Amino acid sequence: MGSKDKDAKKKKKKPKDYDAEIAMMPGEDKYESTASETPETPASQDAPPDFAPEAPKRRRRRKWPIILIVLAVLAALFILPRFFGFNRTASDTGRYEAYTVSRGDITVTLSGSGTLQPADEYTIRPLVSGDILEAPFEEGDIVQKDDMLYTVDSSDVASSIEQAENNLSDAQTNYNHALEARDDLNMTSGGSGTVAEISVQIGDTVAAGQTLATVRDSDVMTFTALFQREFAEKLHTGDSIDVTLSETFETFTGTVTEIDAVDTVLPGSIIARAVTVEVPNPGAFSTSQTPYATVDGTSSISCSAFSYKYEGPVTATVSGIVDDIPELEGSRVTRGQTIVVLHSDTVQQQIENAQSTVRDAKLALQNASANLEDYTIRSPISGTIVEKNLKEGDTLETGSSVCTVFDLSYLTLTLNVDELDIKKVAPGQSVTITADASEGAVYTGAVTKININGTTMNGVTSYPVTIRIDKTEGLLPGMNVDATVTVASLEDVLTVPVGALLRGNFVLLKSGAYDPETAEAGTPAGFVYTEVTPGASNDADVVITAGIKEGDVIAILDTTPSTYNAYPFMMSAEQQEDRTEDRLNEMTDGD
């Protein structure tokens, strides 16, 4: 058959009538569209290709195939909607609504309740017993740390302290004597000079008075010159003087160090005075040489032989054993420097015993003094007296409760936070507090401490979080309060409603036109499952850090109870009956 015949048959073919209610596809905007029955298309008018399939060749038509087709269409209208879920209500799968992803602010909080506690509290229990002499405070009074609260009779303790002080004084005296004896074991030099000779070795036993070493200052020699009194009176300490060796007639410069004030009468009724002179030793002077002195042309009457500026022995003052020789022969030492150290077991034992006695005496005095301090009971903290149990004239017992002090400078609250949320809490986070006892008042606190020593009950572990409240007007210790901790406050972040986040951190993201062949089962038309990275969240919103961007459209399950057209392409019963009758009539006419 040619194409013209086919076109003619198409023109004669009556287009199908549609009376369908279009229901909103999940994820699309809600809308309804009802197409009116299309009037019969005249043969001269071209029908749309979608509604005018090519007609088969005209042969003898049978009724049964057509009836079967009609039945198949009716089955499709009833069964397919049920298969694809068009007959489900929101209570079964829910309806989806489109949501455009945007940026915004989000606040994440944790809530709990607890009982207020004072900043600090102390129940005072005395360490002594006795009659109360003073108790100058009352309940409600504000006290400072170390303020006197009670004075207890301490007459029995005063004598103990006095005795301890006397014992300490005696022990200290004995210890000082022992130290002096130990100092006597250090053999020192009587002057400055060079160690010329050491007569003992380490380990030698020496007796008191024994010479241990010799110290000599040979760098400077000294001698005495006699001048006539009239001339000697003109000299001064520090004046220079010429010193001449009689053997070699070498002249050296010396210094006047001393002028004797006592006259010396020489033969011939000559009155003279002695002048002491020091002269540096160039190394050639010896004690066997005798010089003479001249000052401004005036010579001395006579001079003594040279002597060393200092020469003296180091002598043992006590008996003992040589324990150390800190300086060797040839060493330069000063006056009072230790040359030899002796050891005496007796002296050492005396020192140790005296030292132990001093320690015991100090400890006894400290204990006695501490006991005396215990008879004056002071406040251990600054705060408010909330309880007073004894008054002046009462007798207190050791360990009994006499009063209680609360520090009300601020209040604290402990919240037990679940193990799943504890990592969200950090010191410094802001807390909002409300109390039934202060209706309408809102207080602000802050997290100060997180205790990692958790408590497990019924398989769930919680951790104590301490909150501090500084402004506490209207609040008292013991009140029950509700607290909300702001664990995060984020601005200008990408957020979506909590209902948009599906199990496994997926969302339904709009990707384009609906394709039944590629669409995932159970997804709204035009949407695909997309994995995202969630961040902080609260009861309403969740932050998305990766996976979608601002402006994306996602599907959100609408859990509002409602119903919708279960059969969007299905006609009413009356329309179905009329349509069936028309089809049967058409098939009859065709035959």
C-alpha positions, 0 to 999 in steps of 0.5 A: 500500500502506498504512502498516500493510502496510509495517510488517508487511513490515518486521517480517517482514524479517530484520535484517542480521548484522554481525561487524565488528572496529572499528579505532581511527580515527586520533586517537582512543583505541585500542579494538576492538569486535566485535558478535555476530551479531544473532539473527533478530528475531521478527515481533512485535518492532520492528526498528531503523530503520537495519537495517529499510529499507522493503521494496519491493512484492512482485512476482515477484522475480528472482535476478540483481539480488540476486546482483549486489547481493551481489557489490557488497557483497563488492566493497565489503568488499574494495576500499573498505578498500584505497581508504581506506587501511585496509590500510596498515601503520605503515610506510606512513602511520603510526598517530596517537595523541592528545596533550593539549597542556600547559605545561612546561619546555624546554632547547635545546642545541647540541653540538660538540667541540674542543681546549682552549687556554690562556687566553694563550700567548707564545713569547719571541723576543729582539730582540738577540744575545749571551751569556746571563749569567742564566737563573734559571727552569726548566720548570714554574715559575710566573712573573708578568708582567715577571719577569726570565727572561734577562740578556744581556751588554750592555757594548757598549750602555752606552757608546752610552747615555752618549754619547747622554746627553751629546749631549742635554745639549748640544742642550738648552743650545743650544736654551735660548740660542736661546729667550733670544735670542727673548725679547730680541725682546720689548720690555717696559715697565720699570714700570707705567703708561700707554703715553704714546707709540709711536714705531714701526709694524709693519714698521719696521726698528729698531736696537739702542738705539732708543726704541720707546715711552714708558710713564708713570704720571701717576696718582701724582706724587712729590716729595722734601721735606727735614726737619730730622733730629730731626723726620725721625727721628720719621716712618715710612713710610706716615705721612700728610703735607699737600701744598700747592700754592704757586700755589693754596695747595690742600692734598692728602694725601700718603703717606710712602714712603721716609725717607733714612738719609743726612744732608744738610748745609744752609747754616747747619749745618742737618742735614736728611734727605730724605723721599719723598712720593707724592700722587694726581694729581687731574689738575692736577699737572704736573712744573713745579709745586713743592709744600711739605709739612707734618706736624703743623704742621712744614713742610719746609725745601724740596721738589723739583718734582713728578715722575711715579711712573714714566716710562721708554722702551721701548728695542730691545735687538737689531736687527729688524723690528717684527712686532707692537705688542700695546698701543696708546697709552693702554693701561694696562700693568704692569712687564715687559709686552710693548709691541713685538715684533720679528722676526729671521730669524736668531734664528728659524732658530737656534731651529728648528735647536736644537729639531731637534737636541734632538729627534734627541738625545732619539730617540737616547737613547731608542733606546739605552735601549730597546736596553739594556732588550732585553738583559733579557728579561722575561715578557710575561704571567703563567703557567707556563713550558712550554718552556725552550730556552736556559740560562746560558752559551748564546749567543742569536740574534736572533729565536730561540725561547728559551722559551714561557709558558702562562697557565693561569688558565683554558682556552678552547675554540673551537666552529665553529657552523653558520650556521643555529644561530649566531643562537641563541648569545649571550655568557654562555650556559652550556656543559657540557664533558666529556673522555675524558681525565677520565672521569666529570668534568663541567665548566662553561664560558661563551660569551665571544665570537662571531666573525662572520668565518665559514669556508665549506666545501662551501657551508656556513658556520660561525662560531667561538664561544669558550668559557671554562672557569674550573675546569679541574682534570684538564684540560690544553691540547691535550685534546679535549673535547665541549661542549654549549651551553645556548642557551635554558632556558624554563619554563612554556611551551606545548610539543608533541612535535617529531613533532606539528609538520608541514611548513609549521608545521601540527598536526592539531587535534581539532575534533569529530566525523568528517564524511567530506564535510568532512574533509581527505584524509589526516587522522585522523577528527575532526582538522583541519590548524591552523597554529601559530607555533613557537618554541624547540625541541630534539630532543624538544619544540618551543615553540608560541607561537600557534595552539593552547592548553593542553588542546587535543588534537592527533594525533601520528604513531606511528612504532612498527612495528606492524600493525592490522586491514586490513579492520575490517568484513570477516568471515573466509573461513569466515564469508563462505562461510556468509553467501553460502550463507545469502543464496543460500538466502534468495533461493531460498526467496523465489522 
